Amino acid sequence: MQRADESAAVALRPYIKAHYHFQFLSAAFRFGLFEILEKDPGLTVKDIALRLELNEQPTRILLLGCTATGLLHKDGDGYHNTALTRPLAENLDQAPAAYIPWESQGIYRAISWFAEALDEDSNVGLQREIPGTAPTLYGRLAENPELESAFHTMMGSVSQLVAEEIVEKVDLSGHRHLLDVGGGTAVNAANLARKWPHLRITIGDLPSIAALAEEKIADMGLADRVDAVSLDAFHDEFPSGPDAVLFAHFLEIWSADRIRDLLARASRQLPSGGGLFVVTPYQNDDETGPERSAYLSAYFHTIASGEGMVYTPKEYEQWFTEAGFAPTRRVLLGPDAVVICGRKL
Ligand SMILES: C[S@@+](CC[C@H](N)C(=O)[O-])C[C@H]1O[C@@H](n2cnc3c(N)ncnc32)[C@H](O)[C@@H]1O
């Protein structure tokens, strides 16, 4: 009995101590330690304290945390990056580095309200930790420019990974004008426009993001075929004209009732035969995972909207049918995302 308890205690340790692991990682990243060690491997405690402008004892504590958890390797008196931290020394605006400032500034404190958010069935983490008055994260980001920038860097890096696969796997040859609802800063639109030279794309997003998207589109030289319009997807009718609608990383933010409303709005504007594409992380139809669907569901509920979660493809297909679309295909993107495709009847 005692041995079983001990092994459970060991197996539970990563759950119980996860916050320390994250703090070692995010503090070292914030101080630029991984970049410094990539340029100058083998620095000692004293060298590192000088470079980080920290006192020696705090530096020892940081280095002990990083070494004990496998982020750094100590050889004699010198410290080195490991295979885990080498990717955090470059391309800081791409995954995995781009996740760290967002998790640290946007999520870490707010997700500690998870139990209260379940209890109150609302996004208590946002209300307690993110300054501002808007009811969702996206409205509050506009009130916190530094956080908004960390969010869009993280989101851009996720979208970039997914966009490369969308472009490879989703056939838009039969459509002439795509409406990208909640299209953000044009990562998907830019990739799709480059792949399909015949295609026009309109991004619809909240005003501050639509303005940002317009700038990026102009910088990329795509303004002749891609534009961005201010759209509050819940209050404005979708623009008419497009013969396909894309919701990428958008529907899972919202409740089932709101998703039904958004799909009905798409259905009202699309002609018969029009395309519907939902890019989303997914939960297995048997509701057992994958892990990322669990993290994201907790994030949507506690912080982002207080109402969304990662749903199963089966649920989306049911909502498609209710809104007058025939589900046509599921295209898997990596281990935990999917494009659910449909056609307006
Ligand atoms: C998770 S991001 C996804 C961005 C992009 N589609 C992608 O795949 O990278 C969600 C986007 O929805 C936008 N959004 C939030 N509420 C919205 C609303 N009511 N109407 C339109 N867009 C909204 C946000 O500004 C943000 O750009």
The ligand as an SDF file (V2000), in Angstrom:
LIG
                    3D

 27 29  0  0  0  0  0  0  0  0999 V2000
   -8.3830   33.0990  -32.1730 C   0  0  0  0  0  0  0  0  0  0  0  0
   -8.3590   34.4510  -33.2540 S   0  0  0  0  0  0  0  0  0  0  0  0
   -8.3010   33.6550  -34.8540 C   0  0  0  0  0  0  0  0  0  0  0  0
   -7.6530   34.4750  -35.9270 C   0  0  0  0  0  0  0  0  0  0  0  0
   -7.5460   33.8130  -37.3180 C   0  0  0  0  0  0  0  0  0  0  0  0
   -8.8300   33.3830  -37.8440 N   0  0  0  0  0  0  0  0  0  0  0  0
   -6.6010   32.6360  -37.2860 C   0  0  0  0  0  0  0  0  0  0  0  0
   -6.9900   31.5060  -37.5780 O   0  0  0  0  0  0  0  0  0  0  0  0
   -5.4340   32.8680  -36.9880 O   0  0  0  0  0  0  0  0  0  0  0  0
  -10.0240   34.9950  -33.1290 C   0  0  0  0  0  0  0  0  0  0  0  0
  -10.3170   36.2500  -33.9170 C   0  0  0  0  0  0  0  0  0  0  0  0
  -11.7120   36.5370  -33.7890 O   0  0  0  0  0  0  0  0  0  0  0  0
  -11.8650   37.9320  -33.7350 C   0  0  0  0  0  0  0  0  0  0  0  0
  -13.1760   38.2380  -33.1140 N   0  0  0  0  0  0  0  0  0  0  0  0
  -13.5460   38.1250  -31.8120 C   0  0  0  0  0  0  0  0  0  0  0  0
  -14.8210   38.4950  -31.6510 N   0  0  0  0  0  0  0  0  0  0  0  0
  -15.2980   38.8350  -32.8650 C   0  0  0  0  0  0  0  0  0  0  0  0
  -16.5540   39.2860  -33.3440 C   0  0  0  0  0  0  0  0  0  0  0  0
  -17.5880   39.4710  -32.5240 N   0  0  0  0  0  0  0  0  0  0  0  0
  -16.6850   39.5250  -34.6690 N   0  0  0  0  0  0  0  0  0  0  0  0
  -15.6440   39.3510  -35.5150 C   0  0  0  0  0  0  0  0  0  0  0  0
  -14.4220   38.9110  -35.1240 N   0  0  0  0  0  0  0  0  0  0  0  0
  -14.2420   38.6660  -33.8130 C   0  0  0  0  0  0  0  0  0  0  0  0
  -10.6690   38.3780  -32.9030 C   0  0  0  0  0  0  0  0  0  0  0  0
  -10.4000   39.7540  -33.0730 O   0  0  0  0  0  0  0  0  0  0  0  0
   -9.5600   37.4730  -33.4470 C   0  0  0  0  0  0  0  0  0  0  0  0
   -8.8990   38.0540  -34.5410 O   0  0  0  0  0  0  0  0  0  0  0  0
  1  2  1  0
  2  3  1  0
  2 10  1  0
  3  4  1  0
  4  5  1  0
  5  6  1  0
  5  7  1  0
  7  8  2  0
  7  9  1  0
 10 11  1  0
 11 12  1  0
 11 26  1  0
 12 13  1  0
 13 14  1  0
 13 24  1  0
 14 15  1  0
 14 23  1  0
 15 16  2  0
 16 17  1  0
 17 18  1  0
 17 23  2  0
 18 19  1  0
 18 20  2  0
 20 21  1  0
 21 22  2  0
 22 23  1  0
 24 25  1  0
 24 26  1  0
 26 27  1  0
M  CHG  2   2   1   9  -1
M  END
$$$$
